[in-house]
Amino acid sequence: MMIFSGKKLLILAGADVHVKAVKKAKEMGLYVAVTDYLEDSPAKIIADESWMFSITDVDAIVKKCRETGIDAVLNCCNDLAQKPYAEICRELKLPCFGTVEQYNIMTDKRRFKQFCMEHDVDVIPEYSFDDVQAGNARYPLLIKPAECRGSRGQCICASKEEAIRAYAEAQRFSLNGEAICEAYINNMQDTASAFFVVDGEPYLIKFGDRFLGQKADGLNRQVMCSRFPSAFSKQFEKNCMTKVKKMIRALGIQFGPVFLQGFFDGDTIRYYDPALRMPGSDYDLMLSRATGFDPVKSMIHFAVTGDTKTCIGNPQDAYLLGGTTCLLVTVSVRPGMIKAITGIDEIKRHPSVTVVQQKLKPGDCVPATGDIQQRAAEFGVNLNDDEDPVSFLRYIYSTFHVLDENGADMVVSKIDARKLI
């Protein structure tokens, strides 16, 4: 697809999840530059050009874009780049998935909750800090930054004393200095969804059930496995799809991705985390394999042309994956020093495996952060008709191992495969 020969694209951030964007842009004939503040970002290694500007350094990036003749800018799936992306595109008068105001709504969890309520979309019940101090909150509580990324600064609290300390910590992590105090939901199905808007119309392209890690490992806010499509798909279609689409239309977005996470509660879904970006995983590669719809190439095409009517493949009912099932398995490890990693090459060779992302390597010292820094690898699987998710999850766990200096396996929070039934 050599349709953009001679055009230059800048991709904001160069983590491994951005490698696919560089590859696909090159397939479309583009010259690709990547910028962030790291010298060895994986996407920079395969890009045509790399810059050492932080993705939040709008002025420096705009200046460099003008000097080098950049024709398009793209934020694929980075939380922190969302608002800078809108500001950069505004300064350069280039196509962008959203306006600064739309990004403000979709990066501030409190503003997003208000927007949901204004459009009859359910959210998680919330307490004010005054409620906590006055003893009017019911525990447990989840306290988190109003604007942050990677589950940082979050804490589950069982008492007033814990909540007051956690509130201050969440404010410290929040980009806008604000924190949110919500009822802690621990007995409802965690669900991830993504819509793709084409010419103002949102299409559901991702709808899956998320299974989280264990509290004993400090990973109970981190996803360990996702199954697509969700077991609640028909319930969502019947009770929620219409009003969620109406809310997205009300944002005024004309083209691009909308990412939403929530919990199923009876006949409704309660959303708690939004973004105007693709999910921070390689789900889209599994989606493209199953349906032919390619969100990343569609985003690149829009970034270059500003065309809101054209996408690569058909997004209609894409979340059903053509009647197939997909798994996204995230393997996390306990804190410690990694001596060896085994089994990853065997899993790569399996014909059903679409995605393999190794996050950690031998010699890495894993911190006890309870977030994405403890992720060792991610595997995306497009199951065949004769394969079941239970057996495949067990295959992943029995094959992939991360060993410490004593030869002990560091993998923790393995999901009981029977939950996928």
C-alpha positions as CSV (number, residue, x, y, z in Angstrom):
1,M,0.0,0.0,0.0
2,M,2.5,2.6,-1.2
3,I,0.0,5.5,-1.3
4,F,1.9,8.1,0.8
5,S,5.3,7.9,-0.7
6,G,7.3,11.1,0.3
7,K,5.0,12.0,3.2
8,K,6.5,12.2,6.8
9,L,4.7,10.9,9.9
10,L,5.7,11.7,13.5
11,I,4.6,9.1,16.1
12,L,4.5,10.2,19.7
13,A,6.2,7.7,22.0
14,G,8.3,4.7,21.1
15,A,7.4,1.8,23.5
16,D,7.1,-1.7,22.1
17,V,3.3,-1.3,21.5
18,H,4.2,1.5,19.0
19,V,6.4,-0.8,16.8
20,K,3.3,-2.0,14.9
21,A,2.5,1.7,14.0
22,V,5.9,2.3,12.6
23,K,5.8,-1.0,10.6
24,K,2.3,-0.2,9.2
25,A,3.2,3.4,8.3
26,K,6.2,2.1,6.4
27,E,4.0,-0.4,4.6
28,M,1.9,2.6,3.5
29,G,4.9,4.4,2.1
30,L,5.5,6.9,4.8
31,Y,8.8,8.2,6.2
32,V,8.5,7.7,10.0
33,A,9.9,9.7,12.9
34,V,9.4,8.8,16.6
35,T,9.9,11.0,19.6
36,D,10.2,10.5,23.3
37,Y,12.9,11.1,26.0
38,L,14.4,7.6,25.8
39,E,17.3,6.7,23.6
40,D,16.5,3.0,23.2
41,S,12.7,2.9,22.7
42,P,11.8,-0.1,20.5
43,A,9.9,1.9,17.9
44,K,12.8,4.3,17.5
45,I,15.1,1.4,16.5
46,I,13.0,0.6,13.4
47,A,12.0,4.2,12.6
48,D,13.6,6.3,9.8
49,E,14.4,9.0,12.3
50,S,14.2,9.5,16.0
51,W,14.0,12.6,18.2
52,M,14.9,13.1,21.9
53,F,11.9,15.2,22.8
54,S,9.6,14.2,25.6
55,I,6.0,13.7,24.2
56,T,4.9,16.5,26.5
57,D,7.4,19.1,25.1
58,V,4.9,20.6,22.7
59,D,6.9,23.7,21.7
60,A,10.0,21.7,20.9
61,I,8.1,19.1,18.9
62,V,6.2,21.8,16.9
63,K,9.4,23.6,16.1
64,K,11.1,20.3,14.9
65,C,8.1,19.3,12.9
66,R,8.2,22.7,11.0
67,E,12.0,22.4,10.5
68,T,11.8,18.8,9.1
69,G,8.5,19.1,7.1
70,I,6.4,16.6,9.1
71,D,3.1,16.0,7.2
72,A,1.2,14.1,9.9
73,V,1.3,13.4,13.7
74,L,-0.1,10.3,15.5
75,N,-0.8,9.3,19.1
76,C,-1.5,5.6,18.9
77,C,-2.1,4.4,22.4
78,N,-0.2,6.6,24.9
79,D,-2.2,8.2,27.8
80,L,0.3,10.9,28.5
81,A,0.5,12.0,24.9
82,Q,-3.3,12.6,24.4
83,K,-3.5,16.3,25.2
84,P,0.0,17.2,23.8
85,Y,-1.1,15.4,20.6
86,A,-4.1,17.7,20.3
87,E,-2.0,20.8,21.1
88,I,0.7,19.8,18.5
89,C,-1.9,19.2,15.8
90,R,-3.7,22.5,16.6
91,E,-0.4,24.4,16.3
92,L,0.5,22.7,13.0
93,K,-3.0,22.7,11.6
94,L,-2.9,19.0,11.1
95,P,-5.7,16.4,11.5
96,C,-6.3,15.2,15.1
97,F,-8.8,12.6,16.5
98,G,-10.1,15.2,19.1
99,T,-10.0,18.8,20.2
100,V,-8.2,20.0,23.3
101,E,-11.6,20.2,25.0
102,Q,-12.6,16.6,24.0
103,Y,-9.3,15.4,25.4
104,N,-9.8,17.3,28.6
105,I,-13.1,15.4,29.2
106,M,-11.6,12.1,28.3
107,T,-8.4,12.4,30.4
108,D,-9.9,13.7,33.6
109,K,-11.9,10.9,35.3
110,R,-14.1,13.4,37.2
111,R,-15.1,15.4,34.1
112,F,-15.7,12.1,32.3
113,K,-18.0,10.8,35.1
114,Q,-20.0,14.1,34.9
115,F,-20.3,13.7,31.1
116,C,-21.5,10.1,31.5
117,M,-24.1,11.1,34.1
118,E,-25.3,13.9,31.8
119,H,-26.0,11.3,29.1
120,D,-27.6,8.6,31.3
121,V,-24.5,6.4,31.3
122,D,-23.9,4.8,34.7
123,V,-20.7,5.3,36.7
124,I,-19.3,4.0,40.0
125,P,-20.7,5.8,43.1
126,E,-18.4,8.4,44.5
127,Y,-17.6,10.0,47.9
128,S,-16.1,13.4,48.6
129,F,-13.1,13.9,50.8
130,D,-15.4,15.6,53.2
131,D,-17.5,12.4,53.3
132,V,-14.3,10.5,54.3
133,Q,-13.3,12.9,57.0
134,A,-16.8,13.0,58.4
135,G,-17.0,9.2,58.5
136,N,-19.8,9.0,56.0
137,A,-18.1,6.7,53.5
138,R,-18.7,3.0,53.3
139,Y,-15.6,0.8,53.0
140,P,-13.7,-0.6,51.1
141,L,-12.9,2.4,49.0
142,L,-10.8,2.9,45.9
143,I,-8.9,6.1,45.8
144,K,-7.1,7.1,42.6
145,P,-5.7,10.1,40.8
146,A,-8.2,12.0,38.7
147,E,-5.7,12.3,35.9
148,C,-3.0,9.7,35.6
149,R,-1.9,6.5,33.8
150,G,-0.7,2.9,34.4
151,S,-2.8,2.4,37.6
152,R,-0.3,4.5,39.5
153,G,-1.3,6.2,42.7
154,Q,-4.3,3.9,43.3
155,C,-5.1,2.4,46.7
156,I,-7.8,0.2,48.1
157,C,-8.7,1.4,51.6
158,A,-10.4,-0.3,54.5
159,S,-10.5,2.5,57.0
160,K,-10.7,6.3,57.4
161,E,-7.0,6.5,58.3
162,E,-5.9,4.6,55.2
163,A,-8.2,6.7,53.0
164,I,-6.8,10.0,54.2
165,R,-3.3,8.9,53.5
166,A,-4.2,7.4,50.1
167,Y,-6.0,10.6,49.1
168,A,-2.9,12.6,49.6
169,E,-0.8,10.0,47.6
170,A,-3.4,10.0,44.8
171,Q,-3.2,13.8,44.6
172,R,0.6,13.6,44.3
173,F,0.3,11.3,41.3
174,S,-2.5,13.2,39.6
175,L,-1.5,15.5,36.7
176,N,-4.2,18.0,37.8
177,G,-3.6,17.5,41.6
178,E,-7.1,16.0,42.2
179,A,-8.1,12.6,43.5
180,I,-11.3,10.5,43.2
181,C,-12.8,8.4,46.0
182,E,-15.1,5.7,44.8
183,A,-16.9,2.6,46.2
184,Y,-14.5,-0.3,45.6
185,I,-16.0,-2.8,43.2
186,N,-14.7,-6.3,43.8
187,N,-17.5,-8.6,42.9
188,M,-18.5,-7.5,39.4
189,Q,-17.0,-8.4,36.0
190,D,-14.4,-5.9,34.8
191,T,-14.9,-5.1,31.1
192,A,-12.9,-3.3,28.5
193,S,-14.5,-1.7,25.4
194,A,-13.3,0.3,22.5
195,F,-15.3,2.1,19.8
196,F,-13.9,3.4,16.5
197,V,-15.7,6.5,15.2
198,V,-16.0,6.9,11.4
199,D,-17.7,10.0,10.0
200,G,-19.1,10.7,13.4
201,E,-20.6,7.2,13.9
202,P,-19.2,5.0,16.7
203,Y,-18.7,1.3,16.0
204,L,-17.9,-1.1,18.8
205,I,-14.6,-2.9,17.9
206,K,-13.6,-4.3,21.3
207,F,-15.6,-5.7,24.1
208,G,-13.9,-8.1,26.5
209,D,-13.9,-9.5,30.0
210,R,-10.9,-8.6,32.1
211,F,-9.6,-10.9,34.8
212,L,-7.4,-9.2,37.4
213,G,-4.5,-10.3,39.6
214,Q,-4.6,-11.3,43.2
215,K,-4.6,-9.0,46.2
216,A,-1.8,-11.1,47.9
217,D,0.5,-10.2,45.0
218,G,-0.5,-6.5,45.1
219,L,-1.8,-6.9,41.5
220,N,-5.5,-6.8,42.1
221,R,-5.8,-3.6,39.9
222,Q,-3.8,-5.2,37.0
223,V,-5.4,-7.3,34.3
224,M,-3.9,-10.8,33.8
225,C,-6.1,-12.1,31.1
226,S,-8.8,-10.7,28.8
227,R,-11.3,-12.8,26.8
228,F,-13.0,-11.5,23.6
229,P,-15.8,-11.1,22.9
230,S,-17.3,-10.6,26.4
231,A,-19.7,-13.1,27.9
232,F,-21.9,-10.0,28.5
233,S,-22.0,-9.0,24.8
234,K,-25.7,-9.6,24.3
235,Q,-26.5,-7.9,27.6
236,F,-24.6,-4.8,26.6
237,E,-26.2,-4.7,23.1
238,K,-29.7,-4.9,24.7
239,N,-29.3,-2.5,27.7
240,C,-26.3,-0.2,27.1
241,M,-25.1,0.1,23.5
242,T,-27.6,2.8,22.4
243,K,-26.9,5.2,25.2
244,V,-23.2,4.7,25.1
245,K,-23.1,5.4,21.4
246,K,-25.3,8.5,22.0
247,M,-22.8,9.7,24.6
248,I,-19.9,9.3,22.2
249,R,-21.7,11.2,19.5
250,A,-22.4,14.0,22.0
251,L,-18.6,14.4,22.3
252,G,-18.5,15.5,18.7
253,I,-15.7,13.2,17.6
254,Q,-15.6,12.6,13.9
255,F,-12.9,10.0,13.5
256,G,-10.8,7.8,15.7
257,P,-10.7,5.5,18.8
258,V,-12.6,5.8,22.1
259,F,-11.5,3.5,24.9
260,L,-13.7,2.8,27.9
261,Q,-13.3,0.5,30.9
262,G,-16.1,-0.4,33.3
263,F,-17.8,-3.0,35.5
264,F,-21.0,-4.9,34.8
265,D,-23.6,-4.3,37.5
266,G,-26.8,-6.2,36.9
267,D,-28.2,-5.0,33.6
268,T,-25.9,-2.0,33.3
269,I,-22.3,-1.1,32.8
270,R,-20.6,1.4,35.1
271,Y,-17.7,3.1,33.4
272,Y,-14.6,4.3,35.3
273,D,-11.8,5.0,32.9
274,P,-11.9,6.8,29.5
275,A,-9.4,7.7,26.7
276,L,-9.3,9.0,23.2
277,R,-6.7,6.4,22.1
278,M,-6.4,2.8,21.2
279,P,-6.0,0.4,24.1
280,G,-2.4,0.0,25.3
281,S,-2.1,-3.5,24.0
282,D,-1.9,-5.3,20.6
283,Y,-5.6,-6.3,20.6
284,D,-5.9,-4.6,17.3
285,L,-3.6,-7.1,15.7
286,M,-5.9,-9.9,16.8
287,L,-8.9,-7.9,15.6
288,S,-7.3,-7.4,12.2
289,R,-6.5,-11.1,11.8
290,A,-10.1,-12.0,12.7
291,T,-12.1,-9.4,10.8
292,G,-9.8,-7.5,8.4
293,F,-10.5,-4.2,10.1
294,D,-7.2,-2.4,10.8
295,P,-7.6,0.4,13.3
296,V,-3.9,1.5,13.2
297,K,-3.8,1.8,9.4
298,S,-7.1,3.6,9.6
299,M,-5.6,6.1,12.1
300,I,-2.6,6.6,9.9
301,H,-4.7,7.2,6.8
302,F,-6.7,9.9,8.7
303,A,-3.5,11.5,10.2
304,V,-2.2,12.1,6.7
305,T,-5.4,12.9,4.8
306,G,-7.9,14.2,7.4
307,D,-10.5,12.0,5.7
308,T,-13.2,11.0,8.2
309,K,-15.1,8.7,5.9
310,T,-12.4,6.2,5.1
311,C,-11.2,3.3,7.2
312,I,-9.2,0.1,6.3
313,G,-11.7,-2.7,6.6
314,N,-15.2,-2.8,8.0
315,P,-15.7,-1.9,11.7
316,Q,-19.4,-3.0,11.7
317,D,-19.8,-5.6,14.4
318,A,-16.0,-6.1,14.5
319,Y,-16.1,-6.7,18.3
320,L,-17.7,-10.1,17.6
321,L,-14.5,-11.2,15.9
322,G,-16.3,-13.0,13.1
323,G,-17.6,-15.6,15.6
324,T,-14.2,-16.5,17.0
325,T,-12.6,-16.1,20.4
326,C,-9.4,-14.2,21.3
327,L,-7.3,-14.1,24.5
328,L,-4.9,-11.5,25.6
329,V,-2.7,-12.9,28.4
330,T,-0.5,-10.7,30.5
331,V,2.0,-12.5,32.6
332,S,3.2,-10.6,35.7
333,V,6.0,-11.5,38.2
334,R,6.8,-11.0,41.8
335,P,9.5,-8.5,42.8
336,G,13.1,-9.7,42.4
337,M,16.0,-10.2,40.0
338,I,15.3,-12.1,36.8
339,K,17.9,-14.8,36.0
340,A,16.3,-16.5,33.0
341,I,13.2,-16.5,30.8
342,T,12.1,-19.7,29.0
343,G,9.3,-20.8,26.7
344,I,8.7,-17.6,24.8
345,D,10.2,-18.9,21.5
346,E,8.0,-22.0,21.6
347,I,4.9,-19.9,22.2
348,K,5.9,-17.6,19.3
349,R,5.9,-20.6,17.0
350,H,2.3,-21.6,17.8
351,P,0.1,-20.9,14.8
352,S,-2.8,-19.5,16.9
353,V,-0.5,-16.9,18.6
354,T,-0.7,-13.5,16.9
355,V,1.0,-11.3,19.5
356,V,4.1,-11.8,21.6
357,Q,5.5,-8.9,23.6
358,Q,8.4,-9.5,26.0
359,K,8.4,-6.7,28.5
360,L,11.2,-7.8,30.8
361,K,14.6,-9.5,30.2
362,P,17.2,-11.4,32.2
363,G,19.1,-9.1,34.5
364,D,16.1,-6.8,35.2
365,C,15.3,-6.1,38.8
366,V,11.5,-6.1,39.2
367,P,10.1,-3.5,41.7
368,A,7.1,-4.1,44.0
369,T,5.0,-1.4,42.3
370,G,1.8,-3.3,41.7
371,D,1.5,-1.8,38.2
372,I,2.7,-2.4,34.7
373,Q,6.4,-2.5,35.8
374,Q,5.8,-6.1,37.0
375,R,4.5,-7.3,33.5
376,A,6.9,-9.8,32.0
377,A,5.2,-10.6,28.7
378,E,1.9,-10.3,26.8
379,F,0.5,-12.9,24.5
380,G,-2.4,-12.4,22.0
381,V,-4.2,-15.5,20.8
382,N,-6.7,-16.0,18.0
383,L,-8.3,-19.4,18.8
384,N,-9.3,-21.8,16.1
385,D,-12.7,-23.5,16.2
386,D,-11.2,-26.6,17.8
387,E,-9.3,-24.8,20.5
388,D,-10.8,-23.7,23.8
389,P,-9.6,-20.8,26.0
390,V,-9.2,-22.9,29.1
391,S,-6.7,-25.3,27.5
392,F,-4.8,-22.5,25.8
393,L,-4.4,-20.4,29.0
394,R,-3.0,-23.5,30.8
395,Y,-0.6,-24.0,27.8
396,I,0.7,-20.5,28.3
397,Y,1.3,-20.9,32.0
398,S,2.9,-24.3,31.6
399,T,5.3,-23.1,28.9
400,F,6.4,-19.6,29.8
401,H,8.6,-19.2,32.9
402,V,10.5,-16.4,34.5
403,L,13.2,-17.7,36.9
404,D,14.9,-15.9,39.7
405,E,18.6,-16.3,40.8
406,N,17.6,-19.5,42.7
407,G,15.8,-21.0,39.8
408,A,12.4,-20.4,41.3
409,D,9.5,-19.3,39.1
410,M,8.6,-15.6,39.6
411,V,5.2,-15.7,37.7
412,V,2.3,-14.8,40.0
413,S,-1.4,-14.1,39.9
414,K,-2.1,-16.8,37.4
415,I,-5.8,-16.8,36.4
416,D,-7.8,-19.9,37.2
417,A,-8.5,-21.0,33.6
418,R,-12.0,-22.2,34.6
419,K,-13.0,-18.5,34.9
420,L,-12.9,-18.4,31.1
421,I,-15.8,-20.9,30.7
